[in-house]
Amino acid sequence: MECTVSWTGAAGTRSGMGFVAETGSGHVIAMDGAPDTAKPEMGGQNLAPRPMEAVLAGTGGCTAYDVVLILRRGRHDVRGCSVRLQTERAAADPKVFTRIHMHFTVSGKDLPASAVERAIALSHEKYCSASIMLAKTAEITTSFDVLEG
């Protein structure tokens, strides 16, 4: 796996904190920093997610992918899956995630809560590389709702 991240600056200039990542699979992800009113040259333009938001989004995608795949392999009629991630970060640099809570909302026809619970556990204990890696610095907790339909 590989990825190239390039500084774009702001609107084609070499100021600002915009970056573009091109993944090995040929996809592009834009990232930017928050505006800094005290030092505008040090801040971003707020045109894209922050890099740590991209890490969080990737983690959510990784675990949601696992949950859907595990449920499908179990021949469950899963029809929807979303996960809301809420974090706390360390106050001092490096500002790693210290707590992450993931709340899954999974929908399907006759979907047993026990199957959803098992899929989430398998993701976090065995399959989701991103959440297992982040668990080295963060306490990760989960909860879920199962919706019919």
N, C-alpha and C positions, 0 to 999 in steps of 0.2 A: 504494500500500500504506500502511496506517496501523495504529496500535496505540495504545491508551490504557492507561497504567499508573497504578494507584491504590494508595495506601498504605492498608492495612487495619488496621495495628496488630496487637496480639495479642488474640485472643478478643473482638473488638469494642471493645477499648480503643484509645487512641491512644498506646500504648507498644509496644515491639517493632519488628521490622523486616520485617513481612509485606507483600507487594504482590500485586496481581492485575493481570494484563495481559489486556485484551480486544482481540482481533485484529480487523482490518477484516472478516474473514470470519465473525465472530461467535463465535469460540472463546475459551475462557478458560484462562489458564496462571497457576497460583499460584507464587509465589517467596517465599523466606524467607532470613533470615540465620542464621548459626551462633550458638548461645548464647555470651554473653560473661560468664563468671563474675565477672570483676573489675568490670564495669560492666553489670549486667543490662539497664538501660534502653537500652543501645547495641546489644545483641545481639538475635538472633532467637529463635524458638521451635523451630527445626528441623522445621517442619511441611511444608516443600516444598523443591524444589531451590534452590540458590543461583543468582543471576542469571547468573554465569559458567558454571555447569553448564547452564543453559538455552541459552546461546550455543553451548556445545559440543554439546549434544543437537541443536540446530537445524542445526548444521554436519553432524553425522552423518546426519541425516535428508535434508538437501539432497544430499549426495554419494551416499548409498545409493539415493535416488530416481533420480538420474542413471544410476547403474550398472545398475539394473534396466531402466529405460527404454531405454538404449542396447543392452543385450543383447536385449530383446524386439524392438526395431526391426531388429536383425540376425537375427531369426527363430531365436534360440537358446531352448532349452527351459529357462529359468531358473525354479527352484522355491523358492529361498530366498536371502536376502541379509541379512547382519548386518555391522556394522562396530563394532569396539571402538576407542575413542579414548583415548589416554593423552597427558597434557600436562605441560609444565613451564611455570612462570610466572616473571616477573621478581620479584626479591626486594623491590624498592622500587616505590612508587606511580608511575605507574599499573601495576598488576600484570598486564600484558598476557601473553598466551600467547607464549612464546618458542620452544617446540618442541611439535609435535603429531605423534604417530604414529597412523596409522589402519590397523588390520588388518581386512581384509574376509574374511568366510567366505561363499562363494557356492556354492549347490548347484543342480544341474540334471541333465538327462539328456544325456549326451555333450557336455558343455559344455567347449569348448576353453580351456585356460589363457590362450592368446594373446588370445582374445576378452575374457576378464575383465580381463586386463592393459590392453588397449586401452580398455575402458570406464572403468576407473579413471583412466587417463591423460587421456582426454577430459574426464571430470568435473573433474579438477583443473586442467587447462590451459585449458578453454573454457567449461564449463557451470555449475559449482557456484559461484554468487556468494559464498556464505558462506566456503568454503575459499579462494577466490581473494582475498577481502578479508582474511582472517586471515593469509594468506601475506605480507602487508605487514609483519607484526611477528614471525611465527613461521616457523621452518623446518618444513615439512610433509613427512613421509615416509610411505610406504605399503608394505604387504605384503598378501599374500592367500593363501588356501587355496581350492581348488576341490574340492567333494565331489560324488560321484555320487549322484543320487537325487532 
